[in-house]
């Protein structure tokens, strides 16, 4: 076992707390029940095909944070591949799933300037919105899960929510500009730990966001098998929670807050 791993984990946790202190937008969660959200970063084709299909099987919808420069919709892609991917993305939205932004070129945001961050994100938003007939791209996930104060400040007014990868349950008073999330990588899949997250979210009436990348049996270290994804979705349903994409979850939370629930 890597003896430095707990230290790195603790330092990352402290860094997240530090980032939550600046350029934050706090929202008090008043859920009447737990909310679960499944998100997919980068969005390889297997996420679009297998991930969405499995969610649909359970009458659930997810959020797909797309980096256009890494997919078949970028200008360098062959026309046949671009047309196929565009049709898949239109089908996702038509079926109730959500497309979010993950920058155009998947840049490491702490390494670039505010102007570069803004230009890369706006390029992605414009391409995707045009592709989806004007559908707004209102939610964002930090590439690699890495945050900086410059990135958070720059993107504060560009998106409704910003999602990171620091593990945790969003509950009580939440910074929606640095939402916490738990990975579903099959390379480190632990049913006991995941069941614990789901159970704790039910106890807190919180918002538990999961993230992965591709969904296929022959996955890489950042992917999830269809069987593992199905298991987690079913556990969330067993916990009698709502499974909503990020946009719908945010709207649901805000509507309950407005009603004073």
C-alpha positions in Angstrom: 0.0 0.0 0.0 1.2 3.5 -0.8 2.0 5.0 2.6 1.8 8.6 1.2 -1.8 8.0 -0.1 -3.6 9.0 3.2 -1.4 12.2 3.4 -2.2 13.2 -0.2 -5.9 12.5 0.5 -5.9 14.7 3.6 -4.0 17.5 1.8 -6.5 17.4 -1.1 -9.4 17.6 1.4 -7.9 20.7 3.0 -7.3 22.2 -0.4 -11.0 21.7 -1.2 -12.1 23.3 2.0 -9.8 26.3 1.1 -11.3 26.6 -2.4 -14.9 26.5 -0.9 -14.1 29.7 1.0 -13.7 31.8 -2.1 -16.0 32.6 -5.0 -18.7 30.4 -3.5 -22.4 30.3 -4.0 -24.1 28.6 -1.0 -27.4 26.8 -1.4 -29.1 25.3 1.6 -30.5 21.9 0.7 -34.0 21.3 2.0 -34.7 18.0 0.3 -37.6 15.9 1.4 -35.7 12.9 0.2 -32.3 11.9 -1.1 -31.2 12.8 -4.6 -28.7 10.7 -6.7 -27.0 11.9 -9.9 -24.9 10.0 -12.4 -22.5 12.0 -14.5 -20.0 11.0 -17.3 -16.9 13.1 -18.0 -15.2 13.5 -21.4 -18.1 11.4 -22.8 -16.6 8.6 -24.8 -19.1 6.9 -27.1 -19.6 4.0 -24.7 -20.9 6.5 -22.1 -23.5 7.8 -24.6 -24.6 4.4 -25.8 -24.2 2.1 -22.7 -24.4 4.6 -19.9 -27.6 6.3 -21.2 -29.2 3.0 -22.1 -28.7 1.6 -18.6 -30.1 4.8 -17.0 -33.1 4.6 -19.3 -33.7 1.0 -18.2 -34.2 2.3 -14.7 -36.2 5.4 -15.8 -33.3 7.6 -14.8 -31.5 10.4 -16.5 -27.8 11.5 -16.3 -25.5 14.4 -17.1 -22.8 14.1 -19.7 -19.9 16.6 -19.4 -18.6 16.9 -22.9 -15.1 18.0 -24.1 -15.9 18.6 -27.8 -12.3 18.5 -28.8 -12.0 14.9 -27.6 -15.1 13.6 -29.3 -16.4 13.1 -32.8 -18.0 16.5 -32.9 -14.8 18.5 -33.2 -13.9 20.1 -36.5 -11.0 17.6 -37.2 -13.2 14.5 -37.0 -14.2 12.7 -40.2 -17.6 13.8 -41.3 -19.1 10.3 -40.8 -17.9 10.1 -37.2 -19.1 13.7 -36.6 -22.5 13.0 -37.9 -22.9 9.8 -35.9 -21.8 11.6 -32.6 -24.0 14.6 -33.3 -27.0 12.3 -33.7 -26.2 10.4 -30.5 -26.0 13.7 -28.6 -29.2 15.0 -30.0 -30.8 11.7 -29.0 -29.5 12.0 -25.5 -31.1 15.4 -25.0 -34.3 14.4 -26.7 -34.6 11.5 -24.2 -34.2 13.7 -21.2 -30.5 13.5 -20.5 -28.3 16.6 -20.0 -25.2 17.8 -21.8 -22.8 19.8 -19.7 -19.5 21.5 -20.4 -16.0 20.0 -19.7 -14.1 22.7 -21.6 -13.4 22.2 -25.3 -9.8 20.9 -25.1 -9.8 19.3 -21.6 -7.2 21.8 -20.4 -5.7 21.6 -16.9 -7.3 24.8 -15.6 -4.7 25.6 -12.9 -2.1 25.9 -15.6 -3.8 28.5 -17.9 -4.9 32.1 -17.6 -8.5 33.3 -17.0 -8.7 34.5 -20.6 -7.7 31.0 -21.9 -10.2 29.3 -19.6 -13.0 31.5 -20.7 -12.2 31.2 -24.4 -11.9 27.4 -24.2 -15.2 27.0 -22.3 -17.1 29.4 -24.5 -15.9 27.6 -27.6 -17.3 24.4 -26.2 -20.6 26.0 -25.1 -21.2 27.6 -28.4 -20.5 24.5 -30.4 -22.7 22.3 -28.2 -25.5 24.8 -28.0 -25.5 25.2 -31.8 -25.5 21.5 -32.3 -28.4 21.1 -29.9 -30.6 23.8 -31.5 -29.9 26.4 -28.9 -30.1 24.2 -25.8 -28.3 26.1 -23.0 -25.1 24.5 -21.6 -25.5 25.7 -18.0 -23.5 23.2 -15.9 -19.8 22.4 -15.8 -17.3 19.8 -14.5 -13.6 20.7 -13.8 -11.3 18.6 -16.1 -9.3 16.2 -13.9 -11.3 17.5 -11.0 -8.6 20.2 -10.5 -9.7 23.6 -9.3 -8.0 26.9 -9.0 -9.2 30.2 -7.6 -8.7 31.7 -11.0 -10.8 29.0 -12.6 -13.5 29.3 -10.0 -13.7 33.0 -10.2 -13.7 33.0 -14.0 -16.4 30.4 -14.4 -18.6 31.7 -11.5 -21.1 33.5 -13.8 -20.6 31.2 -16.8 -22.4 28.2 -15.3 -25.1 27.5 -12.7 -23.1 24.7 -11.1 -19.5 23.6 -11.1 -18.7 20.0 -10.2 -15.4 18.7 -8.9 -14.1 15.3 -7.9 -13.5 15.7 -4.2 -15.5 12.8 -2.6 -18.4 13.7 -0.4 -22.2 14.2 -0.1 -23.7 17.6 -0.9 -25.9 18.4 2.1 -26.9 21.2 4.4 -25.3 24.4 3.0 -23.6 23.5 -0.3 -21.2 25.5 -2.5 -22.7 24.8 -5.9 -19.6 26.2 -7.6 -17.6 23.2 -6.2 -20.0 20.3 -5.9 -18.6 17.1 -4.5 -18.8 13.7 -6.2 -17.8 10.1 -5.8 -16.2 8.0 -8.5 -17.6 4.8 -9.9 -14.4 3.4 -11.4 -14.6 -0.4 -11.7 -10.8 -0.6 -11.2 -11.4 0.4 -7.6 -15.1 -0.6 -7.2 -16.0 -1.3 -3.6 -19.6 -2.3 -3.0 -19.4 -1.9 0.7 -18.1 1.7 0.5 -20.5 2.7 -2.2 -23.5 1.2 -0.3 -22.2 3.3 2.7 -22.3 6.5 0.6 -25.8 5.7 -0.6 -27.1 4.9 2.9 -25.5 8.1 4.4 -27.0 10.2 1.6 -30.4 8.8 2.5 -29.9 9.6 6.1 -28.9 13.2 5.3 -31.5 13.8 2.6 -28.5 15.0 0.6 -27.4 15.1 -3.0 -24.9 12.4 -3.9 -23.3 12.8 -7.3 -21.4 9.9 -9.0 -19.0 10.3 -11.9 -17.2 8.0 -14.4 -16.1 8.1 -18.0 -16.7 5.2 -20.4 -19.1 2.3 -19.7 -18.0 -1.0 -21.1 -16.8 -4.4 -20.1 -13.2 -3.8 -21.4 -12.8 -0.5 -19.5 -9.8 1.5 -18.7 -8.9 2.7 -15.1 -11.4 5.6 -15.5 -14.3 3.5 -16.7 -17.1 1.4 -15.3 -18.6 -1.9 -16.4 -22.3 -2.0 -17.3 -22.8 -4.5 -14.4 -21.3 -2.2 -11.9 -23.3 0.8 -13.1 -26.5 -1.2 -12.9 -25.7 -2.3 -9.4 -25.2 1.3 -8.1 -28.4 2.6 -9.8 -30.4 -0.2 -8.3 -29.0 0.5 -4.8 -30.0 4.2 -5.2 -33.5 3.1 -6.2 -33.6 0.7 -3.2 -32.8 3.7 -1.0 -36.0 5.3 -2.3 -34.2 8.3 -3.7 -34.8 10.4 -6.8 -32.3 9.9 -9.6 -32.0 13.2 -11.5 -29.5 14.8 -13.8 -27.6 17.8 -12.4 -29.9 20.4 -13.9 -33.1 18.7 -12.7 -31.6 18.1 -9.3 -30.6 21.7 -8.9 -34.1 22.9 -10.0 -35.8 20.5 -7.7 -33.6 21.6 -4.7 -34.4 25.3 -5.5 -38.1 24.7 -5.9 -38.2 23.0 -2.5 -36.3 25.8 -1.0 -38.7 28.4 -2.4 -41.6 26.5 -1.0 -40.0 26.6 2.4 -39.8 22.8 2.7 
